[in-house]
Amino acid sequence: MSFVKWFTGPDADELERQGDDFLASGDGGSAKLAYERALEKRMKSEKRMPQNRRNQERLAGKIRQARDQLASEHRHQAREYAAGEYWRDASDMLALAAEVCADEDMRAELIDEQGEMEKQRVAANREIDDDYAVGYDGDEDTHVYPEMREEDYFLALCSTLPETIQEAYFSYGRDFKKGYTALNQGAFERAVRYLEKALAETADVRSLIPLELATAYTNLRQWETAENLLLPLLEQHADLLPVYRNLCEIYWEKEAFEKAEGLLKTVPVDLQESMAVKRLEGETWFRCGDLERARDHYDNVLERYGWNETIAVDLAAVLEKMGQTAKAKQLYHEVIRRCTSCHTKTDPAIRHRYAELCFAERDFSEEILEIYLVLAQEVPQNAAVYFDRISRLYDAMGNDGEAMRFRSFAERAGLEKEE
């Protein structure tokens, strides 16, 4: 979770739609952020409009739904930790779940479950040999669990990073490791505390610690603090693409689109042709509302460099925004087709968008039916919606028996979700 996903658009309608997509794909955290930003924009732009209260109430309900989904995700992860007898990790994850949960009954269950995890943790700590334990050092956030566990987790997080960055991160010490793992768990305030300590302890002017600290501040929506960390870092690491990405996030949020464009013009020549920079350029024009420029940009990238899935998905989002749903649907279908032919898994959000566009246009087929059946299994928290779609598809195909069966599934899934 080192940075916020590419999910927001320039207005409240787009933010809400993107939130729906993330909720459907099982990403409660991104859905929550998208809905909150949509609500914030609506409150600013619809103060005197009669539909304001209705829009706000709808978004408030979706925020609660996203919070509960995020809590369920944290709960699932906590139980996976518990299965491996990592009791402190499980307890911390349940605490996060209870903090974000909107449903009072579910919160009470999470608190009770956390209490049980704490009992298991205390019992387990009595059995840990002192040679393998991390002792209490006076910090309320200090974990008491085997040191190898922390090292293994940190190693897993760093394993996908470039080798030079891995070497740097392993040299920064324990505070950085704790801050970096907290950042990747979504505990942003705790990440700030540890990363600030790590930064204060280093004398290396080329340290990459400000990058991760700025990421934590960005997730806390403290834009100025994050920008003040990133600009000096850019002077030391002009070739570090995540710095440009994070600065663009800040400028997009502040609607300083000209600053984002100016920043991207300073990217070193050998990086200007990278797909990461091409995406940043297109996203900047998309967010400022220059949809035709964004569309032409992505079209040009695909023409010059050949097929690229992420660019194709970005282009499809632009086309949807422009109302060119047939072309967007065609692109989503091409992404799905290529993934299928290569035996790779397509992102559920892409299949969700494709199926929803087809369903909205009453483009009913066995293919769409199959997509909804698979999505209901992959994203069980949204099963009620998918079962309802399946029921209506069977109804349109004249299969009354299956339509009735899946209608009952939808009702049952809806009741289970309410519980």
C-alpha positions, -999 to 999 in steps of 0.1 A, spaced: 0 0 0 29 23 -7 8 47 -27 -29 54 -34 -42 35 -64 -51 52 -97 -87 56 -90 -100 91 -88 -114 114 -114 -120 151 -116 -156 152 -104 -179 136 -78 -198 114 -103 -165 99 -116 -153 94 -80 -185 77 -70 -184 54 -100 -148 44 -93 -158 38 -57 -185 14 -69 -159 -4 -90 -135 -8 -61 -163 -20 -38 -173 -45 -64 -137 -58 -68 -133 -63 -31 -111 -32 -24 -129 -16 5 -100 8 13 -99 24 -21 -137 25 -23 -138 43 10 -113 69 -1 -131 74 -34 -165 79 -18 -152 102 9 -136 124 -18 -169 123 -38 -188 134 -8 -163 162 -1 -166 175 -37 -204 173 -36 -206 193 -3 -185 220 -20 -204 222 -53 -240 214 -43 -246 236 -13 -277 252 -28 -290 224 -50 -322 205 -39 -307 171 -46 -277 178 -22 -292 160 8 -301 129 -13 -267 127 -29 -250 131 5 -271 105 21 -264 80 -7 -227 86 -5 -227 84 33 -244 50 30 -218 38 5 -190 50 28 -204 29 56 -206 0 33 -170 5 22 -159 8 58 -176 -25 67 -160 -42 37 -126 -29 47 -132 -41 82 -141 -75 68 -108 -75 48 -88 -67 79 -107 -94 99 -99 -120 72 -62 -110 73 -62 -112 111 -75 -147 110 -48 -157 86 -22 -143 110 -39 -162 138 -37 -194 118 0 -190 117 0 -181 155 11 -145 149 -11 -133 176 1 -97 179 -3 -91 142 -38 -106 144 -47 -84 173 -34 -53 156 -53 -61 124 -85 -66 144 -80 -32 161 -77 -16 127 -109 -34 117 -128 -22 147 -116 14 141 -129 16 105 -160 -5 110 -193 14 107 -217 -14 119 -220 -13 157 -227 -51 161 -198 -60 139 -175 -37 159 -186 -53 191 -177 -87 176 -143 -74 164 -135 -61 199 -144 -94 215 -124 -113 189 -94 -90 195 -97 -97 232 -93 -134 225 -63 -127 203 -47 -108 231 -52 -137 254 -35 -160 229 -7 -134 224 0 -132 262 0 -170 265 23 -173 235 48 -147 247 53 -167 279 66 -195 257 89 -175 236 126 -179 245 142 -145 253 169 -151 226 141 -149 200 119 -122 214 117 -85 209 116 -69 244 94 -41 254 112 -8 249 87 16 263 69 23 230 32 14 232 33 2 196 62 -22 201 53 -57 191 64 -86 212 69 -114 187 98 -134 172 123 -111 155 124 -134 125 87 -127 119 94 -90 115 124 -96 93 105 -121 71 76 -96 67 99 -68 58 118 -90 34 86 -100 17 77 -63 12 110 -54 -2 114 -84 -24 97 -68 -55 118 -36 -52 148 -29 -74 180 -43 -59 196 -9 -52 165 2 -33 164 -31 -13 200 -25 -2 191 10 10 160 0 28 178 -28 47 204 -4 58 180 21 75 175 3 108 146 -10 129 125 22 131 124 24 93 114 -13 90 86 -8 115 74 24 98 76 8 64 56 -23 74 30 0 92 27 20 60 20 -12 40 -6 -23 65 -24 11 61 -15 23 97 -4 57 84 -2 76 116 19 49 132 41 48 100 47 86 103 59 82 139 85 55 131 96 70 97 101 104 113 123 88 139 142 69 112 147 101 92 159 120 122 185 94 129 201 93 94 228 117 82 225 105 46 213 134 24 205 109 -3 183 88 20 151 74 5 132 76 38 115 109 28 98 90 -1 80 66 22 73 93 48 58 115 22 36 85 11 23 82 46 15 119 48 -1 118 13 -24 90 26 -32 112 56 -40 141 31 -13 163 45 -3 175 11 20 204 19 41 183 43 44 156 17 54 181 -10 81 196 12 96 162 17 95 152 -20 109 183 -37 143 181 -20 144 144 -26 139 151 -63 171 172 -63 190 141 -51 171 115 -71 159 130 -104 156 95 -118 133 81 -91 99 77 -107 78 72 -75 88 108 -65 71 121 -97 41 99 -91 36 112 -55 41 148 -65 15 144 -93 -9 129 -68 -5 161 -47 -9 185 -76 -39 166 -89 -55 168 -54 -49 205 -53 -61 209 -89 -27 224 -97 -26 207 -131 -2 231 -147 23 223 -120 19 186 -127 25 192 -164 55 213 -157 69 186 -133 66 159 -160 85 180 -185 115 179 -161 117 141 -162 151 129 -174 152 121 -211 159 84 -206 127 81 -186 104 102 -207 94 72 -229 86 49 -199 50 37 -195 49 51 -160 55 87 -173 31 82 -202 4 72 -176 12 102 -155 8 125 -185 -25 109 -196 -39 109 -160 -31 146 -156 -51 155 -187 -79 132 -176 -82 147 -142 -81 183 -155 -110 174 -178 -92 175 -211 -106 142 -222 -99 145 -259 -62 152 -252 -61 122 -228 -77 100 -253 -54 111 -282 -24 106 -259 -33 70 -249 -42 62 -286 -8 75 -296 10 54 -269 -7 22 -281 1 30 -317 37 38 -311 46 11 -285 21 -16 -292 -4 -32 -268 -1 -24 -232 -29 -35 -208 -26 -7 -183 -27 20 -210 -57 2 -226 -76 3 -193 -67 40 -188 -80 47 -223 -112 27 -217 -119 49 -186 -115 80 -206 -138 67 -233 -164 58 -207 -162 94 -193 -167 107 -228 -198 85 -233 -181 64 -259 -192 32 -241 -190 9 -272 -153 16 -277 -147 13 -239 -164 -20 -238 -144 -32 -268 -111 -23 -250 -122 -40 -218 -131 -71 -238 -97 -71 -255 -79 -70 -222 -100 -99 -209 -94 -119 -242 -56 -114 -241 -54 -124 -204 -75 -155 -211 -53 -165 -241 -22 -161 -220 -37 -180 -190 -33 -150 -167 -60 -137 -143 -78 -105 -153 -84 -79 -126 -119 -84 -112 -125 -46 -116 -119 -48 -153 -143 -77 -157 -168 -59 -135 -167 -28 -157 -171 -48 -189 -200 -68 -176 -217 -37 -162 -214 -18 -195 -229 -49 -213 -257 -52 -188 -266 -15 -190 -269 -19 -228 -289 -51 -224 -261 -69 -243 -270 -102 -227 -249 -133 -235 -235 -165 -221 -201 -147 -218 -216 -120 -195 -234 -147 -175 -201 -165 -170 -183 -134 -159 -209 -126 -132 -208 -162 -120 -170 -160 -115 -172 -126 -99 -198 -138 -74 -172 -164 -63 -142 -140 -64 -159 -111 -47 -183 -127 -22 -191 -95 -4 -207 -83 -36 -224 -116 -44 -260 -102 -38 -255 -78 -67 -240 -104 -90 -266 -130 -82 -293 -104 -90 -276 -97 -124 -274 -135 -131 -311 -139 -122 -321 -111 -146 -299 -125 -173 -316 -159 -170 -349 -142 -170 -341 -125 -203 -329 -158 -218 -363 -174 -208 -348 -197 -182 -374 -191 -154 -361 -219 -132 -325 -206 -130 -338 -170 -127 -358 -179 -96 -330 -199 -81 -305 -171 -84 -330 -146 -72 -332 -166 -40 -294 -166 -39 -294 -128 -42 -319 -124 -14 -300 -148 9 -267 -131 1 -282 -97 9 -295 -109 42 -262 -124 51 -245 -91 43 -269 -72 65 -261 -96 94 
